[in-house]
Amino acid sequence: MTALDPLPRVASRVVLRRLTCADLEVFQAYRSDPEVGRYQDWSPMSSTEATVFLSQMSAAPFGRPEEWLQVGIAERSTGELVGDIGICLHAGEGEPAEIGFSLATPWQGRGLAAEAVRETLALLFEHTRVAQVIAITDTRNRASIRLLERVGFERRETVTATFRGEPCTEHLFVITRPEAESFIGTA
């Protein structure tokens, strides 16, 4: 990418990096797992669709308003893709960024997703002017709720919604730049 591209971003146990076509097999495996996708807004893709998607994400600009960018979460010591995290900057001054994350089942429960979310917050607050980041999760998604609370997000709202044609209840979580700076060390 360009000299301004903030990826890859190396943390203690994970690397946030561009998705590539070489990730196809692993990406397809966890994105086809019904448990991983249970509360996600995406659906499994064919290999052709996934290849196109991975190719697009490998070249997509960071921080383009109103466009989701999926970033790979790789295990640092092996480089193996373990999940991905979506980032969307909403247009307009003072508008938030939004994130969403998916982690392959074998890698869950190890703190890797929490580390990836913290690094994503640092990335956003270091390289954009957003003042807050939001995350929305189904109230039944206890693991994501615990993760968001653990990394400093605050539940601000609970709303009734429709997800995949069915009624559900969702929590809106928010973290502001000052709240995040207290634990991620951004300036």
Disulfide bonds with the S-S distance in Angstrom:
none
